[in-house]
Amino acid sequence: MDSITYAPATGALSSMWLLVAIPALSATVLLLLGRRADKWGHWLGVASVLASFVLGVTYFLQLRGIDGTGNKSLSVDLFEFIHIGDLNVSVGLLFDPLTAVFVLLITGVGFLIHLYAVGYMSHDPGRRRFFAYFNLFVAAMLLLVLGDNYVMLYAGWEGVGLASYLLISFWSDRPAAATAGKKAFLINRVGDVGFALAIFLMFATFGTTNYADVFNGVLASEAGQTVSAGVLLAMGLLLLLGACGKSGQFPLQTWLPDAMEGPTPVSALIHAATMVTAGVYMIARSQVIFNANETAQTVVVSIGALTLLIGCVIGCAKDGIKRVLAYSTVSQIGYMFLAVGLGGGAYALGIIHLLAHGFFKAGLFLGAGSVMHGMKDQEDIRRFGGLWKYMRITWATFGLGYLAIIGIPPLSGFFTKDPIILAAFNREGWTGWLFGSAALLGAGLTAFYMTRLFVLTFHGRPRWQKEGEGGAHAASATDAHGAHADAHGAAIARTEDGRDIQHPHESPWIMTVPLMLLAVGSVAAGWLMSTSVVDWLTPVFGEHEEGHAHLTHTQVTIATVAVTVLGVALGYLLFRGGTSLVEQPARTHLVRAARNNLYADRFNELVFELPGRLLTRALVWVDNRGVDGIVNGLAAAFGGGSGRLRRLQTGYVRTYALSILSGAFLIVAALLAVRLG
């Protein structure tokens, strides 16, 4: 690869800082004005993201207008941020083909989610504050993808972490939401430590944190071996640790499903267009570092393959509509990690799947929110059924998202996931068969659990008003979310024995219009991107190269469609008649483990929390008994010694005279001894 350079931005692109400034300013206004902005603040939040989207389209068209021989990586240096010794960090922004697709995804899908949230949060008294946090989230994510150095990336990285904490725990009066927000914050700190250490290592090795300088340093080290392979491996693994935290990959995936405790628009924004894609972006942006060390790439691929299977297995055992979608996100991000870990042309494959995922996953989450809106915030898919008759638009749009995520042709997932499976199979050596088989198995499991979700929610007999059913569970579920049900304005009616009487209804237009637009993207995005985005990303990732041809594209397509159809058939046959409203005892160890999230929380407690607590206790002991012990011991020694010496001062003149006389005798005796000797 040739030396990497960024050309100065000219024309409209010199004002690319407005992409970040507009939503950040909106968030500031909404927070500072307080209740005075309650009546119109949400529309300011929507308008700010729309303005950023329009600017993003403008900048994209200007970048596209650069001819093929021109430099498509344009930067603008705003001001100096840090200048201490040899460390010089400026606030600079970069706009290249990779940044452009992320900007359009974040602002485009983000705008639709903001618009949906106007209706979803219409009766929430904290709606103005919610949109302030929403705008802050978008601004931080835009800074993350626009920064031209790792410090700016880290600043956006931390901003996204803060905003996610505020949004996940938005309904902080609910213990589950407060706990989920804290869990997300703490687990992300584990990954952030790895990212920070990677930045320190870059500065220690190359004397800079700028993308171009770091990448050129890596390329020079490959040519002259000036940097050891161990340093590059450590750098890649530390970056990967940070990516696993933000993108919910093994072993730091446990916060992502718990993030469902936040409002549904938060789930859509985090899981579709922003936070979970940050790790994929960082690895793709750092491709030069990962390409320089095959071991680091193998670890990325392994993490992706393992995580996609973990998400699929747990998704089969969950009954909450958002929980199933959350684990599907874990799985789909695993596909993206698998792709970017393969290197070469697979980087672009990971990005186009990320873009397609942004459309269909946002549509699925917002569709789940529409279902909950019409069912008084009920989440248990075992208590749905037959909703297609009452929510025709939600059913149709959710169905298109469902078909897209499982990869039914000709929807988007078919054009983006199949090439990843093919690239995995065609990886050199026996690992190609291993990773390809994992990706293929994940496709079948995805079809199974998503069919289960779709059938139990929209088809079969209605199960929310079954005669003879005990009312305790239904009542408790509604009570637990009663504040949100009231916020939606849904009337709660119950039978004499306390059972809920549901009145399913379609959501208002302000919620269904975004669903329809996202459904269009779920249908068309894959084909459009598979034919154009790969070429668009060529200046960043280089020409697409075919791997070792273990299997042909036709063979992989046939195999993928076959396992997908099998998964759909099994899901439909097993759940077309509904399922038990009472959770049945697990029949196998795998089912029991899946219901317990494959004991991931227990694993993190043993691997991260327990050693951390033991280390903390050891440090406290060393501090108390060691550091404080030495200080206190010296103080006690001097205090005790001075107390004993003080007793020699009696205050009697005769005692002092006797001491002087004794001293004189001793001196005279010593002198005589020396003279005679």
N, C-alpha and C positions, 0 to 999 in steps of 0.2 A: 504494500500500500504506500502511495506517495505521501509526502509531508502534508499535514492538515493545516489549512489556513482559513481564516474568516475575513471576508471583505467588509469594509464599513458600510453600514446601511445608509441608503439615500432615499429621497422622496418620502412617501408616506410611511415607509418602514422605520424611518428615524424617530417616529412617535410611537413605537410599539409599546413603550412604557404605559401608555393609556390603557392597554389591555388589563393590566394589574391595577392601575390607579382608580379606574372607574368603579369596579365592585368594592374596592377597599374604601373609597370615599363614601360610597353608599352605606356600607356597614358602619362607618364612623358617624355619619349623620343620624342613622337610625338609633344608634346607641346613645348619642349625646342628647338628641331631642327628647328621648323618653316617650312618655304618653302623648305628647303633642303630635307625634307622628303615627298614632295608632290607626287613624282613619285612612291614611294613604301610604303608610310606610311599606306595605307589602307590594304595592305597585311600583314604588321606587326600586325595590329589590329586584323585581322582574325586569324593569326597564334597564337597569344597570347591566344585567347579564345579556340582555338583547343587544345593547349597545356594544358590548365586548364582542359578541358574535358577529355583528355587522363589520366591526373593525377587523376581526379575524378573517372574514371572507375577503375584505379589501386587501389585506396584507398577503393572503394566499394567492389572489389573482396577480398581484404585483410580482410575487416570487415566481409564479408560473410563467410570467411573461419574459423571464430571463432566458436567453437562448441556451441551447444545450452545452455550449462551450463556456458559459459564464459560471461564476462561483455562486452556487445557490445556498451558501451559508453566510448569512449577513448578521453583523453584530453592531451593537451600539453601546458605547462606554459612557455611563451616566456620571458617576463621581467616584472618588476614592473612598473606600469603606474602612480598610485597615491598612496601616503602614507602620509596622513595628520591626525594626531590624531588617532582616531579609524577607520578611513576610509582607507581601503587598497584594491586597485583595480589593478589587474594585467592584462596584455595582454595575454589572454589565449584562446585557440581554442578547440572546441569540435566536435568530429565526431561520430555520432551515426546513427541508421537507419533513423531517421527523417532528419537529416542533409544530409545524403547521397542522398536521393531522390531529395532534393532541389538542391544540387550541380550538380547532373546529369541533372536536368531540366534546370537550369540557364545556364550551360555551353553548353549542347547539343543543345537545342533550340536556345540559344544565338548565337552559332556558325553558325547555318543555317541562322539566321537573319543577322549576320555580312556578310556572304557570299552573300546573296541577296542584301545587301546594297552596295556592290562593284559595281553592275550593276545599281542599282537605283540611286546612287549618282555619276555616272561616269562622268557627265559633270558639276558637282557642283564645283566651285572654292574652296570651303571650305571643301572638302572631307577629307583631312588629319586632320583638326580640329574636324570634325564630328566623325571620328573614335577614336580620343583621348577621347572625351566625352563618346563615346560608351564604350570604355574600362574602363574608370573611373566608369561608371554606373555598369558594371559587377563586378568590384573589390569591390565596396561598397556593392553590394547585397551579394556577397560571404562572406564578413566580417560580414554582418548582420546575416547570417544563421550559420556561423562557430563560432561566439563568445560564450564563456562559461559563460558569465555573462551579466547582463542587461546594463552595461556601454558600453561593446563592441557592443552589439546589437544596442544601441542608436547611437554609432559612425557610424556604417554602415547605420543606419536609416537616419541620417542627411546627410551622403554622397550620398545616393540614392536621397534624396530631392534636394540636390545641382545639381547633374548630371541631374535630370529630368528637373529642371529649365533651365539649359544650352541647353538641347536637344529640349524641347518644343519650346523655343524661339530662336532656331538655326537660322531661317530666320528672324532675328530681324528687318530687314528693312520693314517687313510687320507689320503694327500696330496690326492686330489680333493675330499674333504669339507672339509679345512682351507682349500683354495684357494677353494672355493665360498662358504664362510662369510665369508672376507675380501672376496671380490668383492661379495657382497651388502652388506656393511657399507660399503665404500668408495663403491659406486654410490649407495647411499641417502644418503650424506653430500652428494653433489652436489645431490640434491633438497632435502635438509634445509637447505642453505645458502639456497636460494631461499625456503623457508618462513620461515626466521628473518628474512631481509631483508624479507619481506612484513609480519611482525609489527612490525619496527622502523619501517617506513613507516606502518603503522596508528597507532602511538603518535605519530610525528612529525606526522601529519595530524590525528588526532582526539583525541590526548592520553589514549587508553585502549586496552585490548585486550579489553574485555568485549564479548561478542557484541551485546547489545542496544544499547550505546552506539555501537559501530562501525557497525552496520546503520542505526541512526537517523541517524547522521552522514552516511552515504551517501545515505539518502532525503532528508535536508535539503539536501544538495549538489545532488541532482537538481532539487529545486524551486527553489533559489536560485543554483545554479551556483557554490557557494562553494569547491568542490574541482574542479580541472581534470580533464578527461577523460583526460589523459595519466597523472595520478597513479592514477586508478582502473584504467586499463589496466595500468600497471606492477604494481599490487597484485594484480590478477587473474592476470597471467602468472606472477608469482612464486609465488603459491599453486598454480598449475597445475604449475609445475616441481616443487614438493614432492610434489604428487599423482602425477605421472608416476614419481617415484622409488619411492614406496611401492607403487603399483599396477602397476608394471611396464609402463608405456606408453612409446611411442617418444619419445625415443631411449634411455631408461633401462630397457629391458625385458630386457637381456641377463642380469641376475642371476637372474631368476625361474626359467628352466629349469634353471640350475645348482643351484638350491636343492633339486633332486631327490636330491642326494647325501646329504641327511639321511634319517632314518628315515621311512617312509611316513606315519605319523600326523602328522609335522611337515608333510609336503607337503599333507595334507588340511586341516590347520588353517590354514596360511598361504594356500593357494590357494582355500579355500572360504568360511570364516566370519570370517576376521580380517584379516590384514595387507593383502592386496590390495584389500580393500574400504575401507581407510582413506582412500585418495585420493578415491573416489567419495563417501564420507561428507563429506569436507572441502568438496568442490565443492558438494554439495547443501546443506550447512550454510551455506556462503557465497553462497547464491543471490542475495542482495541485491547483493553486489559484482559478480557476473557479469551480472546483469540490467541493471546500470547502464552496461555497456559492451558493445555488440554485437560489437566486434572480439574481445574476450576470449572471448565465447561461440563465435564462429566458429573461433577457434583450438582450443578444447576439442573441438568437433565434428570438426574436421579431424584432430586427434591421435587421436581415437577411431576414425574411419573408417580412417585409415591403419594403425593398430595392429591392428584386427580383421582386416584383409587380410594383414598381416605374419604374425600368428599362424596364420592358416589355411594360407598358402602353406608355411611352414616345417613345420607339423604334418603336411602331406602327405608330407614327405621323411624323417621320423624313424622309427627302428625300436625305440627304447626305449619300453616301455609308459607309463612315467611321463613321459618326455620329450614324447610326443604329448599327454598330458593337460595338461602344463605349458603348451604352446603353445596348447592350447584355452582355458586360463585367460586367457592374454594376449589372445586373440581375444574372449572373452566379456566381459572387463573393458572392451575396446574398445567393445563394444555399450553398456555402461553409461555410459562417457564420452560416447559419441555422444548418448545420451538426455539426460543432465543438461546437456549443452552446448546442446541445443535450447531449453531453458528452458520456462517455463510449466508445463503439465500433464505434460510429458515428464520432469520431475524425478521424479515419482511412478513413471513407467514404468521409469526406471532403477533405482529402489529395489526394485520388485517383481521385476525380473529379477535383481537382486542377491540377493534372498531365495531365489528359486527356484534360482539357481545354487548357493547355499550347500548346498541339499539334494542336487541331482544331482551336483555336482562332488565333494562329500565322499564320496558313495556310490561314484563312479567311482574316486577315489583309494584309498579303503579296499578296493574290489574289486580294484584293481591290487595292493595289498599282500597280499590274500588269494591271488591268483594267484602272486605271488612267494613267499609262504609255502609254498605247495604245490609249487613248482618250484625249491626250494633257492636262492631269490633271483635266479633268472634273469630278466632284463628284456627280452631281445630277442624281439619278437613274431614274428620269422621262425622262432624255435625253439620255438614253442608249437603250437597246432592241436589240435582235437578235445577241448579241456579241458571242454567242457560235460558230457561223460559222467562226469567225475570230480568236478566242482565244480558240482553242480546249483544250489545256493543262490547261489553267487557268480555263476554264469552268468545266473540269472534277475534278480538285483538289479542286476548290471552292465548287463544288457540294458535294464532299465527306465531306468537313468540315461542310457544311450546314446540311447534313443528320446526322452527328455526334452530332452537337449541339442541334438538336431538339430531339435526342434520338431514331432514327429509328434503330431497331435491324438489324444486329448484330454489329453496329458501336459503338464507345467508349462511347458516351453519354448515350446509353441505359444501359450499365453496371455500370455507375457511378451515373447517376441522379436518376434512379428508386429506388435504395436502400436508397437514402436520403429521397425521398418522403415517402417510407415505414417507415423509422425510425421516420419521423415527425408524421405520422398518429399514430404510436404506442407509442408516448409519453404519459406518464401517465396523466389521467384526461381529461377534456373537451378541454384543450389547444391542445391536440394531433389532434383532429378533425379540430381545427382552423388552426394550422400551416400546417397540411397535405393538407387541402383544398387550402391554399394559394400556396403551392408548386405545387399542381396539376393544378391549374388555370394558374400558371406561365408557366408550360409545354405547355399548349394549346396556350397561347399568344406568346410564343417563336416560336412555329411552324408557327403561322400566320404571324408575322412580318418578320421572316427569309424567308418564302416562298415569301412574297411580294418583299423582297429585291432580291432574286434569280431570280424570274420570270421577274421583271422589268429590271434587268440588262442583263440577258442572253437570254431571250426568247421574243416572241411576235415580232411585226414589229419594224424595226429600227426607232428611233425617233430623231436622231441627225441631220437629213437633210430633215425634213418635208416640203413639198411644201406649200408656202403661210404663213409660220411661220415668225413672226417678228424677227428681228435679235438682238434687243437690249439686251435681257437677255443673249443669248448665247455669244455675243461679250463681254459683261461685265464680264461674268464668266471666259472667257479665259483671258481677260486682267488682272483680279484680280490675276490670277495665272500664268501670262505670263512668269515671271522669271523662274519658275520651268519648264514650258513647254519648254522654250528655253534650260534649263539645260539638259533636256532629249534629246535634239536634234530633237524634233518633228517639222516638218515644219508646219507653220500655214497658211492655205489657206482659203479664204473667197469668198463668192459670191459677186456680185456687190452691193447688198443691205446690206452687212456687216455680213451676217450669216456665221458661221464657217462651213467648209466642213471637216468632220472627216474622217480619214483614219485608222480605227482600225487595229491593228497588234499585233501578239504575242510577248511577251517579250523575251529577249535573254536567252540563256541556263543558264547563271549564276544566273538568277532570277527564272527560271522555275524548275531547279533541286531542290532547297530547297522546292519549292511548292510540288513537287512529294514526297519527303522524309517526309514532314509533313503530306501529305495525307495518306501515309502508316501508320503513327502514329495515325491519326484520325480513321482509320479502326481497327487497331489491339490493340492499347494501352489499351482500356477499358477492353477487355477480359483478356489480360495478367495481368493487374494490379488488377482486381477484384479477380483473383485466386491466386495471389502471394504477392501483396503489403500489404494486410491486415495482413497476417502472418508475413511479414517482419517488420511491425511496432508494432507488439505485445510487444517487449521489452520496447517500449516507452509508449504505451497506455494501455497495458494489454490485456487480452483476450476479444474477441468480445462477448458481451452479448445481447441477444434478449430482446427487450422492451416488454411492454404490448401489446399483440396481438389483437389490435382492428380490423386489417385487415391482411389477408395473403399476401404473396409475389405475388401469382398468381392474386389475386383480384386487387392489386395495379398496377401490370403490365398491366392487361387488361384495367383498367381505364386510365392509362397514355397513352397507345398506342391509345386508343379511342379518347381522347381529342387532341392528337397530329395529328392524321389523320384528325379530324374535323378542326383543325387549318390550316393544309396544304390544305384541300379542299376549305375552305373559301378564303384563300389567293390566290389560283390558279384561282378560279372562278371570284373573284373580279378584278384581275389584269392581267389575261392572255391576255386581249386586250389592255394593256397599261393603262396609266392614263393621266390626263390633264397636259399639260406643264405649265399651269398657276395655281397658288395656289388658291384653292376655299375657300370661306368663311367657317369658322367652323360652322357646323350644330348643334352641341351640346356643352354644357359647358365642357364636358370631353375632346372633341377634341381640343377645344380652350386651355384648361389647359395643355394638352399634348404637343401642339405646343410651349407652353411657359414653357416647362420643369416642369410642375406641380407647377409653381411659386416657385421653389426651391431657385432661386437666391434672389427673394423677401423675402422669409422666412429667409434666411441667413442674409440679410440686416437688417431685423427687430430683429432677435434673437441675432446675433453676432455683425454686423457692427454698427448698431444704438446705442445699449448700450455701445459699445466700444467708439464710438465718444462722447456720452454724458458723459461717465466716464472721458474721456480725457479732455473734456472741463471743467468738474467740478474740476479735479485735477489742471488744468491750473489756474482756478479761485482761488482755495485754495492757490496755489503757489504764485500767484500775489498779492491777497488780504490778505492772511493769513500769510504765511511764509515771503514773501517779505514785506508785510505790517508791521509785527512786527519789522523786521530788520530796514526797512526804518523809522518807527515811532520812534524807540529808537534813531536812528541816528539824526532824526529831533529834538527830545526832548533834546538830549545832545548838538546838535548844537545851538538850540535856547537858551537853558539855559546858555551855555557858552558865547553866544553873549551878553546876558543881564548882566551876571556877569562881563564881560569885561568892561562894561560901568562904573563899580565902580572904575576902575583904570584910574583916570583922569590925573595923572602926576603932580598934584599940591601938594607941601609939606604941605601947610596950611590945605588942605583937609585931608591928612593923619594924621596930628597932632590933628585936631579936632576929627577924628575917634578914635585915641588913647585915647584922653581925655574923650570922651564919653564912651568908653569901661571901662576906669578906674572908672568913676563915677558909672557905672552900677555894677561893681564888689564890690566897697565899699558899695553901697546901699544894695547889696545882703548880704554881710557879716554883716552889721548892722542889717538887718532884721532877720538874723539867731540868732545874739547875743541877741537882745532884745526879740525875740520870745522865 
